[in-house]
Amino acid sequence: MKRLFHTQWKTVRRTTCMTLGLLSCAALLSFWSIANAENRTFSSPVLASSTAYSLEHNQFPNNETAPVTVQQFAQQQAVALDSANPEAHWKNAELDFYPLGPGTHSWLVQAAFEGKSIGYMIITATQQGQLKLSEYGQGEQSPYNNELLGQALKRQHVNLAALLSGRGELHLRYALPLLAYWKVERPNHLALYIDATNGDLLPSELPELLETDSVPFSLSIRNSSITSASASGLSAESLHLRTEFNPADNLLWITSKPVAANRVQDVIQHSTHRELVFSANERNIIYGGPLPVSGYQLWHTDHGKESIPYVAIGGNTSVQRFVPLSTLLQDGQFHIVKP
């Protein structure tokens, strides 16, 4: 695992969190809840789980709660990823499912081949009963990483073994659009919230408000409800990776005008020698940003009739995550780093 934090970046993020405050968090949640319908169809944006985690054994207990339809959907996505990179053996990988919320709204899918981690997926169910690939990653990096968690707890002077043996609890959380985090419940202490992609301590106001506003809904997933992205013609192109960098090393991107929305995909695909930063401004805390654009991958459905771009964000001081470009454009903008 690479160095988790850069001093300048910590200052930027800390300033953002202090600026937000409780009232700003409330305003943020209000904005978030009424924004784009594609990723905000839940009556509750919070996906909470009671799944425990074993740091010593580097594994989650698999409760086998993923419906058959979810498992089939995940296998279809794995086959598509295999078409782009057969050497990773996605098609033949063992897939383990871990629920990320009450009502099983999202699942973390860990993929391994011959005992070695080859990637992960997070699959989300919409209120209409559709399934979507919210994000995925290649290689050994993954949210909810045991090393990252251990380092974050150590900075907070929390011993995991003592926590769990002393009636403490550890929960996986996932809130749309891309907030993956741990909830650490300590007896006689306030809960801690840790960003699962970079180990950063989250301000408690945001997760607490999300959980307070959570109203679970009943969801029935049917075979007919799988989205078009799971069609038999689904395929993915090869990965296109960029050089990783830290946006805090050169803050001049803040003064540059955002790339026009209708040009973003073209810039990402063809400006391979220009550094790009994704920023959601005051909503960066939800995305874990600002983050470098570290690559992209094009998915095709129905034998190439429809193209779905997934953009890689992070990879320098956080987990590299491939997420739909449409998700990022809901709240954020892309900036070209000035030389």
Order of alpha helices (4+ residues) and beta strands (2+ residues): alpha-beta-alpha-beta-beta-beta-beta-alpha-alpha-beta-beta-beta-alpha-beta-beta-alpha-beta-alpha-beta-beta-beta-alpha-beta
